[in-house]
Amino acid sequence: MHRSSLLLVACAAVLTRANPVGLRDAQTAVVDFSNKTGTPEHFASGLLYGVPDAKDQIPPSFFKDIGYNYERAGGAQVPSPGRGWIWGLDEYKNRFSSVLSNYRSAREFDANFIFLIHDLWGADGSQNSSASYPGDNGDWSSWDTYLDHVVADMESNQMIDGMIIDIWNEPDLSIFWNRDQNQYLQMWGRTYHRLRNKFGTSIQLSGPAFSAEPSLSNAWWKNWCSFVSSNSSVPDQYAWHMEGGGGDMLSSQAGLLSLLKTYDLPARPININEYGIYDEQVPAGSAWWISQFERINAHGLRGNWLSGYALHDFMASLLSKPGAESDYSNTSTGYFPNGDYQVYKYYNLNMTGTRVGTVPSGDMKLDAYAVVGEDGWARVLVGVRISTGTWNLRLDSLSSLGLPEEGTLSVHTWGFPVAENVHYGEVDGPTDLGWNDHDYSEDSVSFPVYQKDKSTAYAFEFRINND
């Protein structure tokens, strides 16, 4: 889904509209129902790994209910023999079979697939200190031969539709790229042009997938931007990660815009193909991230903090099964959803119709995502980012929904809790917290959000007609 260079202007407009620093209330998030922002696309419903290699091990309904639309995998941490190219052709083949399985599973749901070719190479974080990297000692022969195999295997297995290739994952971290940046940039240019010349635009290319947010003060970002500008190797998606436990998408997007302007680079769609630390993978944290991505039209894929077999299971900590918390190496079924899953299910199945503009609280703790449904209901999903306290939610321009400018608004509240065993405990749906009447005037209503724990998210619903 490519956008033109007008996206750069649009992004700047979003920042101007959504970030009036001097006017924002530190404790209040705002929904503007007069600001229509498009059709819901469920930007945050992607996964990093989390899909078993065995077909249909996880029942398809779990994927369908969350609007699963992006998968990112490359065969990481497949047991030996399956450590990747640098350990031999057989190890490559076994790891590639995992990639192929994940790709096919994703395409069954019409989900796009981000291919992590660094994992297939063998640099998945489990490699030892003697592991080789592309271009060592100026020798690119192994990398070129590796790409020959990747391209041939993609073609023979018809891995083209919905394919995005991530050229390298987190090269700014030595655990994945234990060489200098110059060697990385050479690898980027060689790989980009090899794949573009071969596939044209039938596949997309993604990067740089840095662990750090874009910033003019970050040498990796500056050098990469300068290189891709001069090398004509600008990717189809700008990708980076938001897993540091801080930062937000408004400031992160602003950093990207500054870099694009400085290095005269074109606008591209944004894909945060890893987001959220493990502690944020609870309903409140997920609702917060959903709001962030929907605001700037950026895709997001849930980070995955599991390892070994578990990396390839549990839909990136949205599901569990009997015994999972103590032995997650089994391949059994019997899956059930946790509390976090229920947020994504509501996000996909209930938040339909038309999106409307929102502004986070000034302290960036409370955020909201809102829609006006064709079923005669308005819905607002809110999350506080791993904090407790009291915030306010303000709903503006009620008259744009056909409601009077003053009166009483009856709001139905749903809570999204977690089980005692947060990531592994079963939660079968949100909790009905009943109705509350709120008097209002001047076309706006405000009410408190009491965040008594660090995990619960809330949804507020109200009718927009009296039929």
TAQUI-V708919 format. One record per pair of residues at least 12 apart in sequence whose ideal C-beta (glycine too) atoms are under 10 Angstrom apart, sorted by the first residue. I is the first residue (numbers start at 1). J is the second residue. If there is no record, write none. Layout:
BEGIN
[[I,J] [I,J]]
END
This chain:
BEGIN
[[1,41] [1,112] [1,204] [1,236] [1,237] [1,269] [1,297] [1,299] [2,201] [2,204] [2,236] [2,237] [2,267] [2,268] [2,269] [3,266] [3,267] [3,268] [3,269] [3,297] [4,266] [4,267] [5,260] [5,265] [5,266] [5,267] [5,268] [6,267] [7,266] [7,267] [7,268] [7,269] [7,270] [7,297] [8,256] [8,257] [8,260] [8,261] [8,265] [8,266] [8,267] [8,268] [9,267] [10,267] [10,296] [10,297] [11,253] [11,254] [11,256] [11,257] [11,260] [11,267] [11,270] [11,296] [11,297] [11,298] [12,253] [12,254] [12,257] [12,261] [12,267] [14,37] [14,250] [14,253] [14,295] [14,296] [14,297] [14,357] [15,250] [15,251] [15,253] [15,254] [15,257] [15,295] [15,296] [17,32] [17,35] [17,295] [17,357] [17,359] [18,30] [18,32] [18,35] [18,249] [18,250] [18,253] [18,295] [18,296] [18,357] [18,358] [18,359] [18,360] [19,248] [19,250] [19,251] [19,253] [19,254] [19,359] [19,360] [19,362] [20,359] [20,362] [21,362] [22,362] [23,359] [23,362] [24,359] [24,360] [24,361] [24,362] [24,363] [24,364] [25,359] [25,361] [25,362] [25,363] [25,391] [25,392] [25,394] [25,446] [26,361] [26,362] [26,363] [26,364] [26,365] [26,366] [26,391] [27,361] [27,362] [27,363] [27,365] [27,366] [27,389] [27,390] [27,391] [27,392] [27,448] [27,449] [28,359] [28,360] [28,361] [28,362] [28,363] [28,366] [28,391] [28,392] [28,393] [28,394] [28,446] [28,448] [28,449] [29,291] [29,358] [29,359] [29,360] [29,361] [29,362] [29,364] [29,365] [29,366] [29,367] [29,368] [29,370] [29,380] [29,382] [29,383] [29,384] [29,391] [29,392] [29,393] [29,394] [29,395] [29,449] [30,357] [30,358] [30,359] [30,360] [30,361] [30,368] [30,370] [30,392] [30,393] [30,394] [30,395] [30,396] [30,444] [30,446] [31,356] [31,357] [31,358] [31,359] [31,368] [31,369] [31,370] [31,371] [31,378] [31,380] [31,382] [31,393] [31,394] [31,395] [31,396] [31,397] [31,398] [31,444] [31,460] [32,356] [32,357] [32,358] [32,359] [32,370] [32,394] [32,395] [32,396] [32,397] [32,400] [32,444] [33,354] [33,356] [33,357] [33,358] [33,370] [33,371] [33,372] [33,378] [33,380] [33,395] [33,396] [33,397] [33,398] [33,399] [33,400] [33,401] [33,403] [33,443] [33,444] [33,464] [34,356] [34,357] [34,396] [34,397] [34,398] [34,399] [34,400] [34,401] [34,443] [35,355] [35,356] [35,357] [35,358] [35,359] [35,370] [35,396] [35,397] [35,400] [36,354] [36,355] [36,356] [36,357] [36,372] [36,400] [37,294] [37,295] [37,297] [37,354] [37,355] [37,356] [37,357] [37,358] [37,370] [37,371] [38,294] [38,297] [38,354] [38,355] [38,356] [39,352] [39,353] [39,354] [39,355] [39,371] [40,67] [40,294] [40,347] [40,348] [40,351] [40,352] [40,353] [40,354] [40,355] [40,369] [40,371] [40,373] [41,67] [41,69] [41,293] [41,294] [41,297] [41,299] [41,355] [42,66] [42,67] [42,68] [42,69] [42,70] [42,290] [42,293] [42,294] [42,299] [42,344] [42,347] [42,348] [42,349] [42,351] [42,352] [43,67] [43,69] [43,70] [43,270] [43,271] [43,272] [43,289] [43,290] [43,292] [43,293] [43,294] [43,295] [43,296] [43,297] [43,298] [43,299] [43,300] [43,347] [43,369] [44,66] [44,67] [44,69] [44,70] [44,272] [44,275] [44,276] [44,286] [44,287] [44,289] [44,290] [44,291] [44,292] [44,293] [44,294] [44,298] [44,299] [44,300] [44,301] [44,302] [44,343] [44,344] [44,347] [44,348] [44,369] [45,63] [45,66] [45,67] [45,68] [45,69] [45,70] [45,111] [45,290] [45,293] [45,299] [45,300] [45,301] [45,302] [45,344] [45,347] [45,348] [46,66] [46,67] [46,68] [46,69] [46,70] [46,71] [46,72] [46,106] [46,111] [46,112] [46,114] [46,271] [46,272] [46,273] [46,274] [46,275] [46,293] [46,299] [46,300] [46,301] [46,302] [46,316] [47,63] [47,66] [47,68] [47,69] [47,70] [47,71] [47,72] [47,73] [47,102] [47,106] [47,111] [47,273] [47,301] [47,302] [47,303] [47,304] [47,314] [47,315] [47,316] [47,317] [47,318] [48,70] [48,71] [48,72] [48,73] [48,76] [48,114] [48,116] [48,241] [48,243] [48,273] [48,274] [48,275] [48,276] [48,301] [48,302] [48,303] [48,304] [48,305] [48,311] [48,316] [49,71] [49,72] [49,73] [49,74] [49,75] [49,76] [49,77] [49,98] [49,102] [49,116] [49,119] [49,301] [49,302] [49,303] [49,304] [49,306] [49,310] [49,311] [49,312] [49,313] [49,314] [49,315] [49,316] [50,68] [50,71] [50,72] [50,73] [50,102] [50,301] [50,302] [50,304] [50,306] [50,310] [50,311] [50,312] [50,313] [50,314] [50,315] [50,316] [50,317] [50,318] [50,319] [51,63] [51,68] [51,71] [51,73] [51,98] [51,101] [51,102] [51,103] [51,105] [51,106] [51,111] [51,311] [51,312] [51,313] [51,314] [51,315] [51,316] [52,98] [52,101] [52,102] [52,105] [52,309] [52,312] [52,313] [52,314] [52,315] [52,331] [52,333] [53,73] [53,75] [53,78] [53,97] [53,98] [53,99] [53,100] [53,101] [53,102] [53,105] [53,309] [53,312] [53,313] [53,331] [54,101] [54,105] [54,312] [54,313] [54,331] [54,333] [55,101] [55,104] [55,105] [55,108] [56,105] [56,108] [56,333] [57,105] [57,312] [57,313] [57,331] [57,332] [57,333] [57,335] [58,105] [58,313] [58,314] [58,315] [58,318] [58,319] [58,321] [58,333] [58,335] [59,319] [59,333] [59,335] [60,105] [60,108] [60,109] [61,335] [62,315] [62,318] [62,319] [62,335] [62,336] [62,337] [62,341] [62,344] [62,345] [63,105] [63,106] [63,108] [63,109] [63,111] [63,315] [63,318] [64,109] [64,345] [64,348] [64,349] [65,337] [65,341] [65,342] [65,344] [65,345] [65,346] [65,348] [65,349] [66,302] [66,315] [66,318] [66,337] [66,341] [66,342] [66,343] [66,344] [66,345] [66,346] [66,347] [66,348] [66,349] [67,109] [67,111] [67,344] [67,345] [67,347] [67,348] [67,349] [67,351] [68,105] [68,106] [68,108] [68,109] [68,110] [68,111] [68,315] [68,318] [68,344] [68,348] [69,106] [69,109] [69,110] [69,111] [69,112] [69,162] [69,299] [69,301] [69,348] [70,106] [70,111] [70,112] [70,113] [70,114] [70,162] [70,164] [70,271] [70,273] [70,299] [70,300] [70,301] [70,302] [71,102] [71,103] [71,105] [71,106] [71,107] [71,109] [71,111] [71,112] [71,113] [71,114] [71,115] [71,162] [71,164] [71,301] [71,316] [72,102] [72,106] [72,112] [72,113] [72,114] [72,115] [72,116] [72,119] [72,164] [72,166] [72,169] [72,206] [72,209] [72,239] [72,271] [72,273] [72,274] [72,301] [72,302] [72,304] [72,316] [73,98] [73,99] [73,101] [73,102] [73,103] [73,105] [73,106] [73,113] [73,114] [73,115] [73,116] [73,119] [73,120] [73,304] [73,311] [73,312] [74,95] [74,96] [74,98] [74,99] [74,102] [74,114] [74,115] [74,116] [74,117] [74,118] [74,119] [74,120] [74,121] [74,123] [74,124] [74,165] [74,166] [74,169] [75,91] [75,92] [75,94] [75,95] [75,96] [75,97] [75,98] [75,99] [75,100] [75,101] [75,102] [75,115] [75,116] [75,117] [75,119] [75,120] [75,121] [75,122] [75,124] [75,312] [76,95] [76,98] [76,99] [76,116] [76,118] [76,119] [76,120] [76,122] [76,123] [76,124] [76,125] [76,126] [76,169] [76,304] [76,307] [76,308] [76,311] [76,312] [77,95] [77,98] [77,119] [77,124] [77,125] [77,126] [77,306] [77,307] [77,308] [77,309] [77,310] [77,311] [77,312] [78,91] [78,94] [78,95] [78,96] [78,97] [78,98] [78,99] [78,119] [78,120] [78,124] [78,126] [78,308] [78,309] [78,311] [78,312] [79,94] [79,308] [79,309] [79,329] [80,94] [81,93] [81,94] [81,95] [82,94] [82,95] [82,96] [82,97] [82,98] [82,122] [83,95] [83,122] [83,124] [83,126] [83,127] [83,131] [84,96] [84,117] [84,118] [84,119] [84,120] [84,121] [84,122] [84,123] [84,124] [84,126] [84,127] [84,131] [84,146] [85,117] [85,120] [85,121] [85,122] [85,123] [85,132] [85,142] [85,143] [85,145] [85,146] [85,147] [85,149] [85,150] [86,121] [86,122] [86,123] [86,127] [86,130] [86,131] [86,132] [86,133] [86,134] [86,142] [86,146] [87,122] [87,127] [87,131] [88,122] [89,145] [89,149] [91,122] [92,120] [92,121] [92,122] [92,146] [92,149] [92,150] [92,153] [93,149] [93,153] [95,119] [95,120] [95,121] [95,122] [95,124] [96,120] [96,149] [96,150] [96,153] [96,154] [96,157] [97,153] [97,157] [98,119] [98,120] [98,312] [99,113] [99,115] [99,116] [99,117] [99,119] [99,120] [99,150] [99,153] [99,154] [99,157] [99,159] [100,153] [100,154] [100,157] [100,159] [101,312] [102,115] [102,312] [103,115] [103,154] [103,157] [103,158] [103,159] [103,161] [103,162] [103,163] [104,157] [104,158] [104,159] [106,162] [106,163] [107,158] [107,159] [107,161] [107,162] [107,163] [110,161] [110,162] [111,162] [112,161] [112,162] [112,163] [112,164] [112,204] [112,237] [112,271] [112,299] [112,301] [113,159] [113,161] [113,162] [113,163] [113,164] [113,165] [113,203] [114,162] [114,163] [114,164] [114,165] [114,166] [114,169] [114,204] [114,206] [114,209] [114,237] [114,239] [114,271] [114,273] [114,299] [114,301] [115,150] [115,154] [115,159] [115,163] [115,164] [115,165] [115,166] [115,167] [115,203] [115,206] [116,165] [116,166] [116,167] [116,168] [116,169] [116,206] [116,209] [116,273] [117,146] [117,147] [117,150] [117,165] [117,166] [117,167] [117,168] [117,169] [117,191] [117,195] [118,133] [118,134] [118,166] [118,167] [118,168] [118,169] [118,170] [118,171] [118,176] [118,177] [118,187] [118,209] [119,166] [119,168] [119,169] [119,176] [120,146] [120,149] [120,150] [120,153] [121,133] [121,134] [121,142] [121,143] [121,146] [121,147] [121,150] [121,168] [122,146] [123,168] [123,169] [123,170] [123,171] [123,175] [123,176] [123,177] [123,178] [124,169] [124,175] [124,176] [124,311] [125,169] [125,170] [125,173] [125,175] [125,176] [125,307] [126,175] [126,307] [126,308] [127,175] [127,176] [127,178] [129,178] [131,178] [132,179] [133,168] [133,171] [133,176] [133,177] [133,178] [133,179] [133,183] [133,184] [133,187] [134,146] [134,147] [134,168] [134,177] [134,179] [134,183] [134,184] [134,186] [134,187] [134,188] [134,190] [134,191] [135,179] [135,182] [135,183] [135,184] [135,186] [135,187] [135,190] [136,179] [136,183] [137,183] [138,183] [138,186] [140,186] [140,187] [140,190] [143,187] [143,190] [143,191] [143,194] [144,190] [144,191] [144,194] [147,190] [147,191] [147,194] [147,195] [147,198] [148,194] [150,165] [150,191] [150,194] [150,195] [151,194] [151,195] [151,198] [151,199] [154,195] [154,198] [154,199] [154,203] [155,198] [155,199] [159,203] [160,199] [160,202] [160,203] [161,202] [161,203] [162,203] [162,204] [163,199] [163,202] [163,203] [163,204] [163,205] [164,203] [164,204] [164,205] [164,206] [164,235] [164,236] [164,237] [164,239] [164,271] [164,273] [165,191] [165,192] [165,195] [165,199] [165,203] [165,204] [165,205] [165,206] [165,207] [165,235] [165,236] [166,204] [166,205] [166,206] [166,207] [166,208] [166,209] [166,235] [166,237] [166,239] [166,271] [166,273] [167,184] [167,187] [167,188] [167,189] [167,190] [167,191] [167,192] [167,195] [167,205] [167,206] [167,207] [167,208] [167,209] [167,233] [167,235] [167,239] [168,184] [168,187] [168,188] [168,191] [168,207] [168,208] [168,209] [168,210] [169,207] [169,208] [169,209] [169,210] [169,211] [169,239] [169,241] [169,273] [169,274] [170,208] [170,209] [170,210] [170,211] [170,212] [170,240] [170,241] [170,243] [170,274] [171,183] [171,184] [171,185] [171,187] [171,188] [171,207] [171,208] [171,209] [171,210] [171,211] [171,220] [171,224] [172,184] [172,208] [172,209] [172,210] [172,211] [172,212] [172,218] [172,219] [172,220] [172,221] [172,224] [172,240] [172,241] [173,210] [173,211] [173,212] [173,220] [173,241] [175,211] [176,209] [176,211] [181,219] [181,220] [181,223] [181,224] [181,227] [182,223] [182,227] [184,208] [184,220] [184,223] [184,224] [184,227] [185,208] [185,220] [185,223] [185,224] [185,226] [185,227] [185,228] [185,231] [185,233] [186,227] [186,231] [188,205] [188,207] [188,208] [188,224] [188,227] [188,228] [188,231] [188,233] [188,235] [189,227] [189,228] [189,230] [189,231] [189,232] [189,233] [190,231] [190,233] [191,205] [191,207] [191,233] [192,205] [192,207] [192,228] [192,231] [192,232] [192,233] [192,234] [192,235] [193,231] [193,232] [193,233] [196,232] [196,233] [196,235] [196,236] [201,236] [203,236] [204,235] [204,236] [204,237] [204,268] [204,269] [204,271] [205,233] [205,234] [205,235] [205,236] [205,237] [205,239] [206,235] [206,236] [206,237] [206,238] [206,239] [206,268] [206,269] [206,271] [206,273] [207,224] [207,228] [207,233] [207,234] [207,235] [207,236] [207,237] [207,238] [207,239] [207,240] [207,271] [207,273] [208,220] [208,221] [208,224] [208,225] [208,227] [208,228] [208,235] [208,238] [208,239] [208,240] [209,235] [209,237] [209,238] [209,239] [209,240] [209,241] [209,271] [209,272] [209,273] [209,274] [210,224] [210,239] [210,240] [210,241] [211,240] [211,241] [211,242] [211,243] [211,244] [211,274] [212,240] [212,241] [212,242] [212,244] [212,247] [212,252] [212,255] [213,240] [213,241] [213,242] [213,244] [213,246] [213,247] [213,248] [213,249] [213,251] [213,252] [213,253] [213,254] [213,255] [213,256] [213,272] [214,238] [214,240] [214,251] [214,252] [214,253] [214,254] [214,255] [214,256] [214,257] [214,258] [214,259] [214,260] [214,270] [215,251] [215,252] [215,254] [215,255] [215,256] [215,258] [215,259] [216,255] [216,258] [216,259] [216,261] [216,262] [216,263] [217,255] [217,258] [218,255] [218,259] [221,240] [221,255] [221,256] [221,258] [221,259] [221,263] [222,259] [222,262] [222,263] [224,259] [224,263] [225,238] [225,256] [225,259] [225,260] [225,262] [225,263] [225,264] [225,265] [226,259] [226,262] [226,263] [226,265] [227,263] [228,263] [228,265] [229,260] [229,262] [229,263] [229,264] [229,265] [229,266] [230,263] [234,260] [234,263] [234,265] [234,266] [234,268] [235,268] [235,269] [235,271] [236,268] [236,269] [236,271] [237,268] [237,269] [237,270] [237,271] [237,273] [237,298] [237,299] [238,253] [238,256] [238,259] [238,260] [238,265] [238,267] [238,268] [238,269] [238,270] [238,271] [238,272] [238,298] [239,268] [239,269] [239,270] [239,271] [239,272] [239,273] [239,274] [239,298] [239,299] [239,301] [240,252] [240,255] [240,256] [240,270] [240,271] [240,272] [240,273] [240,274] [240,275] [241,272] [241,273] [241,274] [241,275] [241,276] [241,301] [241,303] [242,272] [242,273] [242,274] [242,275] [242,276] [242,277] [242,280] [242,289] [242,292] [242,293] [242,298] [242,300] [242,303] [243,272] [243,274] [243,275] [243,276] [243,277] [243,278] [243,280] [243,303] [243,305] [244,277] [245,276] [245,277] [245,278] [245,279] [245,280] [245,385] [245,386] [246,277] [246,364] [246,385] [247,292] [247,364] [248,288] [248,289] [248,292] [248,295] [248,360] [248,364] [248,367] [248,385] [249,270] [249,272] [249,275] [249,289] [249,291] [249,292] [249,293] [249,294] [249,295] [249,296] [249,298] [249,300] [249,360] [249,364] [249,367] [250,292] [250,295] [250,296] [250,359] [250,360] [250,364] [251,364] [252,270] [252,272] [252,292] [252,296] [252,298] [253,270] [253,292] [253,295] [253,296] [253,297] [253,298] [256,268] [256,270] [256,296] [256,298] [269,297] [269,298] [269,299] [270,293] [270,296] [270,297] [270,298] [270,299] [270,300] [271,293] [271,298] [271,299] [271,300] [271,301] [272,289] [272,292] [272,293] [272,296] [272,298] [272,299] [272,300] [272,301] [272,303] [273,299] [273,300] [273,301] [273,302] [273,303] [274,300] [274,301] [274,302] [274,303] [274,304] [274,316] [275,289] [275,292] [275,293] [275,298] [275,299] [275,300] [275,301] [275,302] [275,303] [276,288] [276,289] [276,300] [276,301] [276,302] [276,303] [276,304] [276,305] [276,316] [276,317] [276,340] [277,303] [277,305] [277,386] [278,303] [278,304] [278,305] [278,306] [278,317] [278,422] [278,423] [279,305] [279,386] [279,422] [279,454] [279,455] [280,302] [280,303] [280,340] [280,383] [280,385] [280,386] [280,454] [280,455] [281,302] [281,303] [281,304] [281,305] [281,316] [281,317] [281,318] [281,338] [281,340] [281,422] [281,423] [281,455] [282,317] [282,338] [282,339] [282,340] [282,343] [282,383] [282,386] [282,416] [282,417] [282,418] [282,422] [282,423] [282,453] [282,454] [282,455] [282,456] [282,457] [283,338] [283,339] [283,340] [283,341] [283,342] [283,343] [283,344] [283,346] [283,381] [283,383] [283,415] [283,416] [283,417] [283,418] [283,427] [283,430] [283,455] [283,456] [283,457] [283,458] [283,459] [284,339] [284,340] [284,343] [284,365] [284,366] [284,367] [284,382] [284,383] [284,384] [284,385] [284,386] [284,387] [284,388] [284,416] [284,417] [284,418] [284,451] [284,453] [284,454] [284,455] [284,456] [284,457] [284,458] [285,340] [285,343] [285,383] [285,384] [285,385] [285,386] [285,454] [285,455] [285,457] [286,302] [286,318] [286,339] [286,340] [286,341] [286,342] [286,343] [286,344] [286,347] [286,381] [286,383] [286,416] [286,455] [286,457] [287,340] [287,343] [287,344] [287,346] [287,347] [287,366] [287,367] [287,368] [287,369] [287,381] [287,382] [287,383] [287,384] [287,385] [287,416] [287,456] [287,457] [287,458] [287,459] [288,360] [288,364] [288,365] [288,366] [288,367] [288,368] [288,369] [288,381] [288,382] [288,383] [288,384] [288,385] [288,386] [288,387] [288,457] [289,302] [289,303] [289,343] [289,367] [289,369] [289,383] [289,385] [290,343] [290,344] [290,347] [290,351] [290,367] [290,368] [290,369] [290,381] [290,382] [290,383] [290,457] [291,358] [291,360] [291,366] [291,367] [291,368] [291,369] [291,370] [291,380] [291,381] [291,382] [291,383] [291,385] [292,360] [292,364] [292,367] [292,369] [292,383] [292,385] [293,369] [294,347] [294,351] [294,355] [294,357] [294,358] [294,367] [294,368] [294,369] [294,370] [294,371] [294,381] [295,355] [295,357] [295,358] [295,359] [295,360] [295,367] [295,368] [295,369] [297,355] [301,316] [302,315] [302,316] [302,317] [302,318] [302,340] [302,344] [303,316] [303,317] [304,316] [304,317] [305,317] [305,423] [306,328] [306,423] [307,328] [308,328] [308,329] [309,327] [309,328] [309,329] [309,330] [309,331] [310,324] [310,327] [310,328] [310,329] [310,330] [311,328] [312,331] [313,328] [313,329] [313,330] [313,331] [313,335] [314,328] [314,335] [314,338] [314,423] [314,424] [315,335] [315,337] [315,338] [315,340] [315,341] [315,344] [316,340] [317,338] [317,340] [317,341] [317,422] [317,423] [317,424] [318,335] [318,337] [318,338] [318,339] [318,340] [318,341] [318,342] [318,343] [318,344] [318,345] [318,423] [319,335] [319,336] [319,337] [319,338] [319,340] [319,341] [319,423] [319,424] [319,426] [320,334] [320,335] [320,336] [320,337] [320,338] [320,341] [320,419] [320,421] [320,423] [320,424] [320,425] [320,426] [320,427] [321,333] [321,334] [321,335] [321,336] [321,424] [321,426] [322,334] [322,335] [322,336] [322,424] [322,426] [323,424] [324,336] [324,421] [324,423] [324,424] [325,421] [325,422] [325,423] [325,424] [325,425] [326,424] [328,424] [335,426] [336,419] [336,424] [336,425] [336,426] [336,427] [336,428] [337,426] [337,427] [337,428] [337,429] [338,418] [338,419] [338,421] [338,422] [338,423] [338,424] [338,425] [338,426] [338,427] [339,415] [339,416] [339,417] [339,418] [339,419] [339,422] [339,423] [339,425] [339,426] [339,427] [339,428] [339,429] [339,430] [339,431] [339,455] [339,456] [339,457] [340,416] [340,418] [340,422] [340,423] [340,427] [340,455] [340,457] [341,416] [341,426] [341,427] [341,428] [341,429] [342,414] [342,416] [342,417] [342,418] [342,427] [342,428] [342,429] [342,430] [342,431] [342,457] [343,381] [343,383] [343,416] [343,427] [343,430] [343,457] [343,459] [345,416] [345,429] [345,430] [346,379] [346,381] [346,414] [346,416] [346,429] [346,430] [346,457] [346,459] [347,369] [347,371] [347,379] [347,381] [347,457] [347,459] [350,371] [350,373] [350,375] [350,377] [350,379] [350,381] [350,414] [350,430] [350,459] [350,461] [351,369] [351,370] [351,371] [351,373] [351,379] [351,380] [351,381] [351,459] [352,371] [352,372] [352,373] [352,374] [352,375] [352,377] [352,379] [353,371] [353,372] [353,373] [353,374] [353,375] [353,376] [353,377] [353,378] [353,379] [354,370] [354,371] [354,372] [354,373] [354,374] [354,378] [355,369] [355,370] [355,371] [355,372] [356,368] [356,369] [356,370] [356,371] [356,372] [356,378] [356,380] [356,395] [356,396] [356,397] [356,400] [356,401] [357,370] [357,396] [357,397] [358,370] [358,380] [358,381] [358,382] [358,393] [358,395] [359,394] [359,396] [360,385] [361,384] [361,385] [361,391] [361,392] [361,393] [361,394] [361,449] [363,385] [363,387] [363,389] [363,391] [364,385] [365,383] [365,384] [365,385] [365,386] [365,387] [365,388] [365,389] [365,391] [365,451] [366,382] [366,383] [366,384] [366,385] [366,387] [366,389] [366,390] [366,391] [366,392] [366,393] [366,449] [366,451] [367,381] [367,382] [367,383] [367,384] [367,385] [367,391] [368,380] [368,381] [368,382] [368,383] [368,393] [368,394] [368,395] [368,449] [368,458] [368,460] [369,381] [369,382] [369,383] [369,459] [370,382] [370,393] [370,395] [370,460] [372,400] [372,401] [372,464] [373,461] [373,464] [375,463] [375,464] [376,401] [376,402] [376,463] [376,464] [376,465] [376,466] [376,467] [377,412] [377,461] [377,462] [377,463] [377,464] [377,465] [378,395] [378,398] [378,401] [378,403] [378,409] [378,411] [378,460] [378,461] [378,462] [378,463] [378,464] [379,412] [379,414] [379,459] [379,460] [379,461] [379,462] [380,393] [380,395] [380,411] [380,458] [380,459] [380,460] [380,461] [380,462] [381,414] [381,416] [381,457] [381,458] [381,459] [381,460] [381,461] [382,449] [382,451] [382,457] [382,458] [382,459] [382,460] [383,416] [383,449] [383,451] [383,455] [383,456] [383,457] [383,458] [384,449] [384,450] [384,451] [384,453] [384,454] [384,455] [384,456] [384,457] [384,458] [385,451] [385,454] [386,451] [386,454] [386,455] [387,451] [387,453] [387,454] [388,450] [388,451] [388,452] [388,453] [388,454] [389,449] [389,450] [389,451] [389,452] [390,448] [390,449] [390,450] [390,451] [390,452] [391,448] [391,449] [391,450] [391,451] [392,446] [392,447] [392,448] [392,449] [393,411] [393,445] [393,446] [393,447] [393,448] [393,449] [393,458] [393,460] [394,440] [394,444] [394,445] [394,446] [394,447] [395,409] [395,411] [395,438] [395,440] [395,443] [395,444] [395,445] [395,446] [395,447] [395,460] [395,462] [396,442] [396,443] [396,444] [396,445] [396,446] [397,443] [397,444] [398,440] [398,442] [398,443] [398,444] [398,445] [398,462] [398,464] [399,443] [399,444] [400,443] [400,464] [401,462] [401,463] [401,464] [401,465] [402,464] [402,465] [402,466] [403,440] [403,443] [403,445] [403,462] [403,463] [403,464] [403,465] [403,466] [404,440] [404,441] [404,443] [405,440] [405,441] [405,442] [405,443] [405,444] [406,439] [406,440] [406,441] [406,442] [406,443] [406,444] [406,445] [407,438] [407,439] [407,440] [407,441] [407,445] [408,437] [408,438] [408,439] [408,440] [408,445] [409,436] [409,437] [409,438] [409,439] [409,440] [409,445] [409,447] [409,460] [409,462] [409,463] [410,435] [410,436] [410,437] [410,438] [410,461] [410,462] [410,463] [411,434] [411,435] [411,436] [411,437] [411,438] [411,445] [411,447] [411,460] [411,461] [411,462] [411,463] [412,432] [412,433] [412,434] [412,435] [412,436] [412,459] [412,460] [412,461] [412,462] [412,463] [413,430] [413,431] [413,432] [413,433] [413,434] [413,435] [413,436] [413,447] [413,449] [413,458] [413,459] [413,460] [413,461] [414,429] [414,430] [414,431] [414,432] [414,433] [414,434] [414,457] [414,458] [414,459] [414,460] [414,461] [415,430] [415,431] [415,432] [415,433] [415,456] [415,457] [415,458] [415,459] [416,429] [416,430] [416,431] [416,455] [416,456] [416,457] [416,458] [416,459] [417,430] [417,431] [417,453] [417,455] [417,456] [417,457] [418,453] [418,454] [418,455] [418,456] [418,457] [422,455] [430,456] [430,457] [430,458] [430,459] [431,456] [431,458] [433,458] [433,459] [433,460] [435,461] [435,462] [436,460] [438,460] [438,462] [445,462] [447,460]]
END
